[in-house]
Amino acid sequence: MATKRRTAQRPGPRPDQDRRIRLGELLKAARGARGWTQRQVADALDKGTSAINDYEVGRREPPGLVLIDLFVLLGLKQVDLHGLARAA
């Protein structure tokens, strides 16, 4: 008798993970629009390049004050952040 093999279904991205990914895309686009490298942003914020990369790929969410510094540095507006919160 043949048995059916169960395949584990992977759940979709969690809402917080989806928000981190959208935030990362926003940060990467804003950085790219200014023609800056991750290293330049990291140096301006006194952070490591790996931290900036983690924010941009959605692996981590920047702490509140770092997020504010990123928005100011990249010329983003508070409206951009509200758009992310509403979409979550």
DOGUKE-675684 format. One record per atom (N, C-alpha, C, O): chain; residue number from 1; atom name; x, y, z; residue in three letters. Coordinates in steps of 0.02 Angstrom, whole numbers, plus 50000, padded with zeros to 5 digits. Layout:
<rs>
r mol->A, seq->NUM, atom->CA, east->X, north->Y, up->Z, type->ala $
...
</rs>
This chain:
<rs>
r mol->A, seq->1, atom->N, east->50042, north->49941, up->50000, type->met $
r mol->A, seq->1, atom->CA, east->50000, north->50000, up->50000, type->met $
r mol->A, seq->1, atom->C, east->50044, north->50062, up->50000, type->met $
r mol->A, seq->1, atom->O, east->50089, north->50070, up->50042, type->met $
r mol->A, seq->2, atom->N, east->50032, north->50103, up->49954, type->ala $
r mol->A, seq->2, atom->CA, east->50071, north->50165, up->49948, type->ala $
r mol->A, seq->2, atom->C, east->50045, north->50215, up->49999, type->ala $
r mol->A, seq->2, atom->O, east->49985, north->50224, up->50009, type->ala $
r mol->A, seq->3, atom->N, east->50091, north->50248, up->50031, type->thr $
r mol->A, seq->3, atom->CA, east->50072, north->50299, up->50080, type->thr $
r mol->A, seq->3, atom->C, east->50087, north->50367, up->50050, type->thr $
r mol->A, seq->3, atom->O, east->50137, north->50377, up->50015, type->thr $
r mol->A, seq->4, atom->N, east->50043, north->50413, up->50065, type->lys $
r mol->A, seq->4, atom->CA, east->50054, north->50481, up->50041, type->lys $
r mol->A, seq->4, atom->C, east->50104, north->50515, up->50088, type->lys $
r mol->A, seq->4, atom->O, east->50100, north->50510, up->50149, type->lys $
r mol->A, seq->5, atom->N, east->50148, north->50549, up->50057, type->arg $
r mol->A, seq->5, atom->CA, east->50198, north->50585, up->50096, type->arg $
r mol->A, seq->5, atom->C, east->50171, north->50656, up->50109, type->arg $
r mol->A, seq->5, atom->O, east->50151, north->50691, up->50063, type->arg $
r mol->A, seq->6, atom->N, east->50171, north->50674, up->50170, type->arg $
r mol->A, seq->6, atom->CA, east->50149, north->50742, up->50188, type->arg $
r mol->A, seq->6, atom->C, east->50206, north->50791, up->50176, type->arg $
r mol->A, seq->6, atom->O, east->50263, north->50779, up->50195, type->arg $
r mol->A, seq->7, atom->N, east->50188, north->50845, up->50146, type->thr $
r mol->A, seq->7, atom->CA, east->50237, north->50899, up->50137, type->thr $
r mol->A, seq->7, atom->C, east->50218, north->50955, up->50184, type->thr $
r mol->A, seq->7, atom->O, east->50160, north->50976, up->50186, type->thr $
r mol->A, seq->8, atom->N, east->50266, north->50979, up->50219, type->ala $
r mol->A, seq->8, atom->CA, east->50253, north->51035, up->50265, type->ala $
r mol->A, seq->8, atom->C, east->50238, north->51098, up->50225, type->ala $
r mol->A, seq->8, atom->O, east->50276, north->51117, up->50180, type->ala $
r mol->A, seq->9, atom->N, east->50184, north->51129, up->50242, type->gln $
r mol->A, seq->9, atom->CA, east->50168, north->51192, up->50210, type->gln $
r mol->A, seq->9, atom->C, east->50200, north->51248, up->50249, type->gln $
r mol->A, seq->9, atom->O, east->50193, north->51253, up->50310, type->gln $
r mol->A, seq->10, atom->N, east->50234, north->51289, up->50214, type->arg $
r mol->A, seq->10, atom->CA, east->50266, north->51347, up->50247, type->arg $
r mol->A, seq->10, atom->C, east->50216, north->51403, up->50250, type->arg $
r mol->A, seq->10, atom->O, east->50184, north->51420, up->50201, type->arg $
r mol->A, seq->11, atom->N, east->50209, north->51431, up->50308, type->pro $
r mol->A, seq->11, atom->CA, east->50163, north->51489, up->50313, type->pro $
r mol->A, seq->11, atom->C, east->50193, north->51548, up->50276, type->pro $
r mol->A, seq->11, atom->O, east->50254, north->51552, up->50267, type->pro $
r mol->A, seq->12, atom->N, east->50150, north->51594, up->50255, type->gly $
r mol->A, seq->12, atom->CA, east->50173, north->51654, up->50222, type->gly $
r mol->A, seq->12, atom->C, east->50211, north->51698, up->50271, type->gly $
r mol->A, seq->12, atom->O, east->50216, north->51682, up->50330, type->gly $
r mol->A, seq->13, atom->N, east->50238, north->51754, up->50247, type->pro $
r mol->A, seq->13, atom->CA, east->50275, north->51798, up->50292, type->pro $
r mol->A, seq->13, atom->C, east->50229, north->51827, up->50346, type->pro $
r mol->A, seq->13, atom->O, east->50172, north->51843, up->50333, type->pro $
r mol->A, seq->14, atom->N, east->50256, north->51832, up->50406, type->arg $
r mol->A, seq->14, atom->CA, east->50219, north->51862, up->50461, type->arg $
r mol->A, seq->14, atom->C, east->50211, north->51936, up->50446, type->arg $
r mol->A, seq->14, atom->O, east->50251, north->51966, up->50410, type->arg $
r mol->A, seq->15, atom->N, east->50158, north->51968, up->50475, type->pro $
r mol->A, seq->15, atom->CA, east->50148, north->52039, up->50462, type->pro $
r mol->A, seq->15, atom->C, east->50208, north->52082, up->50480, type->pro $
r mol->A, seq->15, atom->O, east->50225, north->52129, up->50443, type->pro $
r mol->A, seq->16, atom->N, east->50242, north->52067, up->50536, type->asp $
r mol->A, seq->16, atom->CA, east->50300, north->52107, up->50555, type->asp $
r mol->A, seq->16, atom->C, east->50358, north->52097, up->50506, type->asp $
r mol->A, seq->16, atom->O, east->50395, north->52143, up->50492, type->asp $
r mol->A, seq->17, atom->N, east->50365, north->52036, up->50481, type->gln $
r mol->A, seq->17, atom->CA, east->50418, north->52022, up->50432, type->gln $
r mol->A, seq->17, atom->C, east->50402, north->52058, up->50367, type->gln $
r mol->A, seq->17, atom->O, east->50448, north->52085, up->50335, type->gln $
r mol->A, seq->18, atom->N, east->50340, north->52057, up->50346, type->asp $
r mol->A, seq->18, atom->CA, east->50320, north->52092, up->50285, type->asp $
r mol->A, seq->18, atom->C, east->50333, north->52167, up->50291, type->asp $
r mol->A, seq->18, atom->O, east->50355, north->52199, up->50244, type->asp $
r mol->A, seq->19, atom->N, east->50319, north->52195, up->50350, type->arg $
r mol->A, seq->19, atom->CA, east->50331, north->52267, up->50361, type->arg $
r mol->A, seq->19, atom->C, east->50405, north->52282, up->50358, type->arg $
r mol->A, seq->19, atom->O, east->50426, north->52332, up->50329, type->arg $
r mol->A, seq->20, atom->N, east->50446, north->52238, up->50388, type->arg $
r mol->A, seq->20, atom->CA, east->50519, north->52248, up->50386, type->arg $
r mol->A, seq->20, atom->C, east->50545, north->52246, up->50314, type->arg $
r mol->A, seq->20, atom->O, east->50589, north->52285, up->50296, type->arg $
r mol->A, seq->21, atom->N, east->50517, north->52202, up->50274, type->ile $
r mol->A, seq->21, atom->CA, east->50539, north->52196, up->50204, type->ile $
r mol->A, seq->21, atom->C, east->50520, north->52260, up->50166, type->ile $
r mol->A, seq->21, atom->O, east->50560, north->52286, up->50128, type->ile $
r mol->A, seq->22, atom->N, east->50459, north->52284, up->50176, type->arg $
r mol->A, seq->22, atom->CA, east->50438, north->52346, up->50141, type->arg $
r mol->A, seq->22, atom->C, east->50479, north->52405, up->50164, type->arg $
r mol->A, seq->22, atom->O, east->50497, north->52448, up->50124, type->arg $
r mol->A, seq->23, atom->N, east->50494, north->52408, up->50229, type->leu $
r mol->A, seq->23, atom->CA, east->50537, north->52462, up->50255, type->leu $
r mol->A, seq->23, atom->C, east->50606, north->52458, up->50223, type->leu $
r mol->A, seq->23, atom->O, east->50634, north->52509, up->50203, type->leu $
r mol->A, seq->24, atom->N, east->50633, north->52398, up->50219, type->gly $
r mol->A, seq->24, atom->CA, east->50699, north->52389, up->50189, type->gly $
r mol->A, seq->24, atom->C, east->50701, north->52411, up->50116, type->gly $
r mol->A, seq->24, atom->O, east->50749, north->52442, up->50094, type->gly $
r mol->A, seq->25, atom->N, east->50647, north->52395, up->50079, type->glu $
r mol->A, seq->25, atom->CA, east->50643, north->52416, up->50009, type->glu $
r mol->A, seq->25, atom->C, east->50641, north->52492, up->50004, type->glu $
r mol->A, seq->25, atom->O, east->50672, north->52522, up->49960, type->glu $
r mol->A, seq->26, atom->N, east->50605, north->52524, up->50050, type->leu $
r mol->A, seq->26, atom->CA, east->50600, north->52597, up->50051, type->leu $
r mol->A, seq->26, atom->C, east->50669, north->52628, up->50065, type->leu $
r mol->A, seq->26, atom->O, east->50690, north->52675, up->50031, type->leu $
r mol->A, seq->27, atom->N, east->50704, north->52601, up->50115, type->leu $
r mol->A, seq->27, atom->CA, east->50770, north->52627, up->50133, type->leu $
r mol->A, seq->27, atom->C, east->50820, north->52617, up->50075, type->leu $
r mol->A, seq->27, atom->O, east->50859, north->52663, up->50060, type->leu $
r mol->A, seq->28, atom->N, east->50818, north->52559, up->50044, type->lys $
r mol->A, seq->28, atom->CA, east->50864, north->52545, up->49989, type->lys $
r mol->A, seq->28, atom->C, east->50851, north->52591, up->49930, type->lys $
r mol->A, seq->28, atom->O, east->50898, north->52617, up->49899, type->lys $
r mol->A, seq->29, atom->N, east->50787, north->52602, up->49914, type->ala $
r mol->A, seq->29, atom->CA, east->50770, north->52646, up->49858, type->ala $
r mol->A, seq->29, atom->C, east->50792, north->52718, up->49873, type->ala $
r mol->A, seq->29, atom->O, east->50818, north->52751, up->49828, type->ala $
r mol->A, seq->30, atom->N, east->50782, north->52741, up->49934, type->ala $
r mol->A, seq->30, atom->CA, east->50802, north->52809, up->49952, type->ala $
r mol->A, seq->30, atom->C, east->50878, north->52817, up->49950, type->ala $
r mol->A, seq->30, atom->O, east->50904, north->52868, up->49927, type->ala $
r mol->A, seq->31, atom->N, east->50913, north->52766, up->49973, type->arg $
r mol->A, seq->31, atom->CA, east->50986, north->52768, up->49971, type->arg $
r mol->A, seq->31, atom->C, east->51010, north->52768, up->49898, type->arg $
r mol->A, seq->31, atom->O, east->51055, north->52806, up->49880, type->arg $
r mol->A, seq->32, atom->N, east->50980, north->52726, up->49857, type->gly $
r mol->A, seq->32, atom->CA, east->50999, north->52723, up->49786, type->gly $
r mol->A, seq->32, atom->C, east->50984, north->52788, up->49750, type->gly $
r mol->A, seq->32, atom->O, east->51023, north->52809, up->49707, type->gly $
r mol->A, seq->33, atom->N, east->50928, north->52820, up->49767, type->ala $
r mol->A, seq->33, atom->CA, east->50911, north->52884, up->49735, type->ala $
r mol->A, seq->33, atom->C, east->50962, north->52937, up->49750, type->ala $
r mol->A, seq->33, atom->O, east->50973, north->52983, up->49710, type->ala $
r mol->A, seq->34, atom->N, east->50994, north->52932, up->49806, type->arg $
r mol->A, seq->34, atom->CA, east->51047, north->52980, up->49824, type->arg $
r mol->A, seq->34, atom->C, east->51115, north->52959, up->49797, type->arg $
r mol->A, seq->34, atom->O, east->51163, north->52998, up->49801, type->arg $
r mol->A, seq->35, atom->N, east->51120, north->52899, up->49771, type->gly $
r mol->A, seq->35, atom->CA, east->51183, north->52874, up->49744, type->gly $
r mol->A, seq->35, atom->C, east->51233, north->52855, up->49798, type->gly $
r mol->A, seq->35, atom->O, east->51293, north->52856, up->49786, type->gly $
r mol->A, seq->36, atom->N, east->51208, north->52837, up->49856, type->trp $
r mol->A, seq->36, atom->CA, east->51253, north->52819, up->49912, type->trp $
r mol->A, seq->36, atom->C, east->51261, north->52744, up->49918, type->trp $
r mol->A, seq->36, atom->O, east->51217, north->52705, up->49898, type->trp $
r mol->A, seq->37, atom->N, east->51317, north->52724, up->49944, type->thr $
r mol->A, seq->37, atom->CA, east->51329, north->52654, up->49959, type->thr $
r mol->A, seq->37, atom->C, east->51306, north->52639, up->50030, type->thr $
r mol->A, seq->37, atom->O, east->51295, north->52684, up->50070, type->thr $
r mol->A, seq->38, atom->N, east->51300, north->52575, up->50045, type->gln $
r mol->A, seq->38, atom->CA, east->51284, north->52556, up->50114, type->gln $
r mol->A, seq->38, atom->C, east->51339, north->52580, up->50161, type->gln $
r mol->A, seq->38, atom->O, east->51325, north->52601, up->50218, type->gln $
r mol->A, seq->39, atom->N, east->51401, north->52578, up->50138, type->arg $
r mol->A, seq->39, atom->CA, east->51457, north->52601, up->50180, type->arg $
r mol->A, seq->39, atom->C, east->51450, north->52674, up->50197, type->arg $
r mol->A, seq->39, atom->O, east->51463, north->52694, up->50254, type->arg $
r mol->A, seq->40, atom->N, east->51429, north->52716, up->50149, type->gln $
r mol->A, seq->40, atom->CA, east->51422, north->52787, up->50162, type->gln $
r mol->A, seq->40, atom->C, east->51367, north->52800, up->50214, type->gln $
r mol->A, seq->40, atom->O, east->51375, north->52842, up->50259, type->gln $
r mol->A, seq->41, atom->N, east->51312, north->52764, up->50208, type->val $
r mol->A, seq->41, atom->CA, east->51257, north->52771, up->50257, type->val $
r mol->A, seq->41, atom->C, east->51280, north->52747, up->50325, type->val $
r mol->A, seq->41, atom->O, east->51268, north->52779, up->50376, type->val $
r mol->A, seq->42, atom->N, east->51314, north->52690, up->50326, type->ala $
r mol->A, seq->42, atom->CA, east->51339, north->52662, up->50389, type->ala $
r mol->A, seq->42, atom->C, east->51387, north->52710, up->50424, type->ala $
r mol->A, seq->42, atom->O, east->51382, north->52721, up->50484, type->ala $
r mol->A, seq->43, atom->N, east->51432, north->52739, up->50386, type->asp $
r mol->A, seq->43, atom->CA, east->51480, north->52787, up->50415, type->asp $
r mol->A, seq->43, atom->C, east->51444, north->52849, up->50442, type->asp $
r mol->A, seq->43, atom->O, east->51462, north->52873, up->50496, type->asp $
r mol->A, seq->44, atom->N, east->51394, north->52873, up->50406, type->ala $
r mol->A, seq->44, atom->CA, east->51358, north->52933, up->50428, type->ala $
r mol->A, seq->44, atom->C, east->51320, north->52920, up->50493, type->ala $
r mol->A, seq->44, atom->O, east->51310, north->52966, up->50533, type->ala $
r mol->A, seq->45, atom->N, east->51298, north->52858, up->50503, type->leu $
r mol->A, seq->45, atom->CA, east->51260, north->52841, up->50563, type->leu $
r mol->A, seq->45, atom->C, east->51302, north->52807, up->50617, type->leu $
r mol->A, seq->45, atom->O, east->51277, north->52789, up->50670, type->leu $
r mol->A, seq->46, atom->N, east->51366, north->52799, up->50603, type->asp $
r mol->A, seq->46, atom->CA, east->51412, north->52764, up->50649, type->asp $
r mol->A, seq->46, atom->C, east->51386, north->52694, up->50664, type->asp $
r mol->A, seq->46, atom->O, east->51384, north->52672, up->50721, type->asp $
r mol->A, seq->47, atom->N, east->51368, north->52659, up->50610, type->lys $
r mol->A, seq->47, atom->CA, east->51344, north->52590, up->50614, type->lys $
r mol->A, seq->47, atom->C, east->51387, north->52547, up->50568, type->lys $
r mol->A, seq->47, atom->O, east->51426, north->52574, up->50528, type->lys $
r mol->A, seq->48, atom->N, east->51381, north->52482, up->50575, type->gly $
r mol->A, seq->48, atom->CA, east->51416, north->52437, up->50530, type->gly $
r mol->A, seq->48, atom->C, east->51377, north->52428, up->50465, type->gly $
r mol->A, seq->48, atom->O, east->51316, north->52436, up->50463, type->gly $
r mol->A, seq->49, atom->N, east->51413, north->52411, up->50413, type->thr $
r mol->A, seq->49, atom->CA, east->51381, north->52399, up->50348, type->thr $
r mol->A, seq->49, atom->C, east->51332, north->52341, up->50353, type->thr $
r mol->A, seq->49, atom->O, east->51280, north->52341, up->50320, type->thr $
r mol->A, seq->50, atom->N, east->51348, north->52291, up->50394, type->ser $
r mol->A, seq->50, atom->CA, east->51304, north->52233, up->50401, type->ser $
r mol->A, seq->50, atom->C, east->51237, north->52254, up->50431, type->ser $
r mol->A, seq->50, atom->O, east->51185, north->52225, up->50414, type->ser $
r mol->A, seq->51, atom->N, east->51237, north->52303, up->50476, type->ala $
r mol->A, seq->51, atom->CA, east->51174, north->52327, up->50505, type->ala $
r mol->A, seq->51, atom->C, east->51130, north->52359, up->50451, type->ala $
r mol->A, seq->51, atom->O, east->51070, north->52347, up->50448, type->ala $
r mol->A, seq->52, atom->N, east->51160, north->52400, up->50408, type->ile $
r mol->A, seq->52, atom->CA, east->51123, north->52433, up->50355, type->ile $
r mol->A, seq->52, atom->C, east->51095, north->52380, up->50307, type->ile $
r mol->A, seq->52, atom->O, east->51038, north->52385, up->50285, type->ile $
r mol->A, seq->53, atom->N, east->51136, north->52331, up->50291, type->asn $
r mol->A, seq->53, atom->CA, east->51113, north->52277, up->50247, type->asn $
r mol->A, seq->53, atom->C, east->51055, north->52239, up->50279, type->asn $
r mol->A, seq->53, atom->O, east->51006, north->52223, up->50245, type->asn $
r mol->A, seq->54, atom->N, east->51060, north->52225, up->50344, type->asp $
r mol->A, seq->54, atom->CA, east->51006, north->52190, up->50379, type->asp $
r mol->A, seq->54, atom->C, east->50941, north->52230, up->50377, type->asp $
r mol->A, seq->54, atom->O, east->50887, north->52201, up->50369, type->asp $
r mol->A, seq->55, atom->N, east->50945, north->52295, up->50383, type->tyr $
r mol->A, seq->55, atom->CA, east->50885, north->52337, up->50379, type->tyr $
r mol->A, seq->55, atom->C, east->50855, north->52335, up->50309, type->tyr $
r mol->A, seq->55, atom->O, east->50794, north->52331, up->50301, type->tyr $
r mol->A, seq->56, atom->N, east->50899, north->52337, up->50258, type->glu $
r mol->A, seq->56, atom->CA, east->50875, north->52340, up->50189, type->glu $
r mol->A, seq->56, atom->C, east->50844, north->52275, up->50165, type->glu $
r mol->A, seq->56, atom->O, east->50799, north->52276, up->50123, type->glu $
r mol->A, seq->57, atom->N, east->50868, north->52219, up->50190, type->val $
r mol->A, seq->57, atom->CA, east->50840, north->52155, up->50168, type->val $
r mol->A, seq->57, atom->C, east->50783, north->52131, up->50213, type->val $
r mol->A, seq->57, atom->O, east->50753, north->52079, up->50200, type->val $
r mol->A, seq->58, atom->N, east->50769, north->52169, up->50265, type->gly $
r mol->A, seq->58, atom->CA, east->50714, north->52151, up->50310, type->gly $
r mol->A, seq->58, atom->C, east->50731, north->52100, up->50362, type->gly $
r mol->A, seq->58, atom->O, east->50686, north->52071, up->50394, type->gly $
r mol->A, seq->59, atom->N, east->50795, north->52088, up->50373, type->arg $
r mol->A, seq->59, atom->CA, east->50816, north->52040, up->50424, type->arg $
r mol->A, seq->59, atom->C, east->50806, north->52069, up->50494, type->arg $
r mol->A, seq->59, atom->O, east->50790, north->52033, up->50541, type->arg $
r mol->A, seq->60, atom->N, east->50817, north->52134, up->50500, type->arg $
r mol->A, seq->60, atom->CA, east->50808, north->52169, up->50564, type->arg $
r mol->A, seq->60, atom->C, east->50774, north->52235, up->50551, type->arg $
r mol->A, seq->60, atom->O, east->50777, north->52263, up->50496, type->arg $
r mol->A, seq->61, atom->N, east->50741, north->52260, up->50602, type->glu $
r mol->A, seq->61, atom->CA, east->50710, north->52326, up->50598, type->glu $
r mol->A, seq->61, atom->C, east->50753, north->52374, up->50639, type->glu $
r mol->A, seq->61, atom->O, east->50773, north->52357, up->50695, type->glu $
r mol->A, seq->62, atom->N, east->50768, north->52432, up->50611, type->pro $
r mol->A, seq->62, atom->CA, east->50811, north->52479, up->50649, type->pro $
r mol->A, seq->62, atom->C, east->50775, north->52503, up->50712, type->pro $
r mol->A, seq->62, atom->O, east->50715, north->52514, up->50711, type->pro $
r mol->A, seq->63, atom->N, east->50813, north->52512, up->50766, type->pro $
r mol->A, seq->63, atom->CA, east->50783, north->52541, up->50827, type->pro $
r mol->A, seq->63, atom->C, east->50756, north->52611, up->50811, type->pro $
r mol->A, seq->63, atom->O, east->50777, north->52643, up->50763, type->pro $
r mol->A, seq->64, atom->N, east->50710, north->52634, up->50852, type->gly $
r mol->A, seq->64, atom->CA, east->50675, north->52697, up->50840, type->gly $
r mol->A, seq->64, atom->C, east->50719, north->52756, up->50822, type->gly $
r mol->A, seq->64, atom->O, east->50707, north->52789, up->50772, type->gly $
r mol->A, seq->65, atom->N, east->50770, north->52769, up->50862, type->leu $
r mol->A, seq->65, atom->CA, east->50813, north->52827, up->50849, type->leu $
r mol->A, seq->65, atom->C, east->50854, north->52818, up->50786, type->leu $
r mol->A, seq->65, atom->O, east->50867, north->52867, up->50749, type->leu $
r mol->A, seq->66, atom->N, east->50875, north->52757, up->50772, type->val $
r mol->A, seq->66, atom->CA, east->50912, north->52745, up->50710, type->val $
r mol->A, seq->66, atom->C, east->50866, north->52754, up->50650, type->val $
r mol->A, seq->66, atom->O, east->50887, north->52781, up->50599, type->val $
r mol->A, seq->67, atom->N, east->50804, north->52732, up->50657, type->leu $
r mol->A, seq->67, atom->CA, east->50755, north->52741, up->50603, type->leu $
r mol->A, seq->67, atom->C, east->50745, north->52815, up->50589, type->leu $
r mol->A, seq->67, atom->O, east->50742, north->52836, up->50531, type->leu $
r mol->A, seq->68, atom->N, east->50739, north->52855, up->50641, type->ile $
r mol->A, seq->68, atom->CA, east->50732, north->52927, up->50632, type->ile $
r mol->A, seq->68, atom->C, east->50793, north->52956, up->50597, type->ile $
r mol->A, seq->68, atom->O, east->50787, north->52995, up->50550, type->ile $
r mol->A, seq->69, atom->N, east->50852, north->52936, up->50619, type->asp $
r mol->A, seq->69, atom->CA, east->50914, north->52959, up->50587, type->asp $
r mol->A, seq->69, atom->C, east->50917, north->52939, up->50513, type->asp $
r mol->A, seq->69, atom->O, east->50938, north->52979, up->50471, type->asp $
r mol->A, seq->70, atom->N, east->50895, north->52878, up->50498, type->leu $
r mol->A, seq->70, atom->CA, east->50894, north->52855, up->50429, type->leu $
r mol->A, seq->70, atom->C, east->50847, north->52898, up->50386, type->leu $
r mol->A, seq->70, atom->O, east->50864, north->52918, up->50331, type->leu $
r mol->A, seq->71, atom->N, east->50788, north->52912, up->50413, type->phe $
r mol->A, seq->71, atom->CA, east->50739, north->52952, up->50376, type->phe $
r mol->A, seq->71, atom->C, east->50765, north->53022, up->50364, type->phe $
r mol->A, seq->71, atom->O, east->50757, north->53049, up->50309, type->phe $
r mol->A, seq->72, atom->N, east->50797, north->53052, up->50414, type->val $
r mol->A, seq->72, atom->CA, east->50825, north->53119, up->50405, type->val $
r mol->A, seq->72, atom->C, east->50882, north->53117, up->50354, type->val $
r mol->A, seq->72, atom->O, east->50885, north->53158, up->50309, type->val $
r mol->A, seq->73, atom->N, east->50927, north->53070, up->50362, type->leu $
r mol->A, seq->73, atom->CA, east->50985, north->53065, up->50318, type->leu $
r mol->A, seq->73, atom->C, east->50965, north->53053, up->50245, type->leu $
r mol->A, seq->73, atom->O, east->50994, north->53083, up->50199, type->leu $
r mol->A, seq->74, atom->N, east->50914, north->53011, up->50235, type->leu $
r mol->A, seq->74, atom->CA, east->50894, north->52993, up->50167, type->leu $
r mol->A, seq->74, atom->C, east->50839, north->53038, up->50139, type->leu $
r mol->A, seq->74, atom->O, east->50816, north->53028, up->50083, type->leu $
r mol->A, seq->75, atom->N, east->50819, north->53088, up->50178, type->gly $
r mol->A, seq->75, atom->CA, east->50769, north->53135, up->50153, type->gly $
r mol->A, seq->75, atom->C, east->50699, north->53106, up->50148, type->gly $
r mol->A, seq->75, atom->O, east->50659, north->53130, up->50107, type->gly $
r mol->A, seq->76, atom->N, east->50685, north->53056, up->50188, type->leu $
r mol->A, seq->76, atom->CA, east->50618, north->53027, up->50188, type->leu $
r mol->A, seq->76, atom->C, east->50573, north->53067, up->50233, type->leu $
r mol->A, seq->76, atom->O, east->50596, north->53102, up->50278, type->leu $
r mol->A, seq->77, atom->N, east->50508, north->53062, up->50221, type->lys $
r mol->A, seq->77, atom->CA, east->50459, north->53100, up->50260, type->lys $
r mol->A, seq->77, atom->C, east->50420, north->53054, up->50305, type->lys $
r mol->A, seq->77, atom->O, east->50416, north->52994, up->50294, type->lys $
r mol->A, seq->78, atom->N, east->50391, north->53084, up->50356, type->gln $
r mol->A, seq->78, atom->CA, east->50351, north->53046, up->50404, type->gln $
r mol->A, seq->78, atom->C, east->50293, north->53011, up->50368, type->gln $
r mol->A, seq->78, atom->O, east->50271, north->52957, up->50390, type->gln $
r mol->A, seq->79, atom->N, east->50269, north->53040, up->50315, type->val $
r mol->A, seq->79, atom->CA, east->50214, north->53010, up->50276, type->val $
r mol->A, seq->79, atom->C, east->50234, north->52941, up->50250, type->val $
r mol->A, seq->79, atom->O, east->50193, north->52895, up->50247, type->val $
r mol->A, seq->80, atom->N, east->50298, north->52933, up->50231, type->asp $
r mol->A, seq->80, atom->CA, east->50322, north->52868, up->50207, type->asp $
r mol->A, seq->80, atom->C, east->50316, north->52815, up->50260, type->asp $
r mol->A, seq->80, atom->O, east->50299, north->52758, up->50246, type->asp $
r mol->A, seq->81, atom->N, east->50331, north->52833, up->50322, type->leu $
r mol->A, seq->81, atom->CA, east->50326, north->52786, up->50378, type->leu $
r mol->A, seq->81, atom->C, east->50253, north->52770, up->50393, type->leu $
r mol->A, seq->81, atom->O, east->50237, north->52713, up->50410, type->leu $
r mol->A, seq->82, atom->N, east->50209, north->52820, up->50389, type->his $
r mol->A, seq->82, atom->CA, east->50138, north->52807, up->50401, type->his $
r mol->A, seq->82, atom->C, east->50111, north->52760, up->50349, type->his $
r mol->A, seq->82, atom->O, east->50068, north->52718, up->50365, type->his $
r mol->A, seq->83, atom->N, east->50134, north->52765, up->50288, type->gly $
r mol->A, seq->83, atom->CA, east->50112, north->52720, up->50235, type->gly $
r mol->A, seq->83, atom->C, east->50129, north->52648, up->50250, type->gly $
r mol->A, seq->83, atom->O, east->50091, north->52602, up->50235, type->gly $
r mol->A, seq->84, atom->N, east->50187, north->52637, up->50281, type->leu $
r mol->A, seq->84, atom->CA, east->50207, north->52569, up->50300, type->leu $
r mol->A, seq->84, atom->C, east->50164, north->52543, up->50357, type->leu $
r mol->A, seq->84, atom->O, east->50145, north->52484, up->50358, type->leu $
r mol->A, seq->85, atom->N, east->50148, north->52587, up->50404, type->ala $
r mol->A, seq->85, atom->CA, east->50108, north->52565, up->50462, type->ala $
r mol->A, seq->85, atom->C, east->50037, north->52547, up->50440, type->ala $
r mol->A, seq->85, atom->O, east->50009, north->52499, up->50465, type->ala $
r mol->A, seq->86, atom->N, east->50009, north->52585, up->50394, type->arg $
r mol->A, seq->86, atom->CA, east->49941, north->52572, up->50371, type->arg $
r mol->A, seq->86, atom->C, east->49937, north->52508, up->50331, type->arg $
r mol->A, seq->86, atom->O, east->49888, north->52472, up->50333, type->arg $
r mol->A, seq->87, atom->N, east->49990, north->52493, up->50293, type->ala $
r mol->A, seq->87, atom->CA, east->49989, north->52435, up->50250, type->ala $
r mol->A, seq->87, atom->C, east->49999, north->52370, up->50290, type->ala $
r mol->A, seq->87, atom->O, east->49984, north->52316, up->50265, type->ala $
r mol->A, seq->88, atom->N, east->50023, north->52376, up->50351, type->ala $
r mol->A, seq->88, atom->CA, east->50036, north->52316, up->50392, type->ala $
r mol->A, seq->88, atom->C, east->49973, north->52285, up->50418, type->ala $
r mol->A, seq->88, atom->O, east->49976, north->52234, up->50453, type->ala $
</rs>
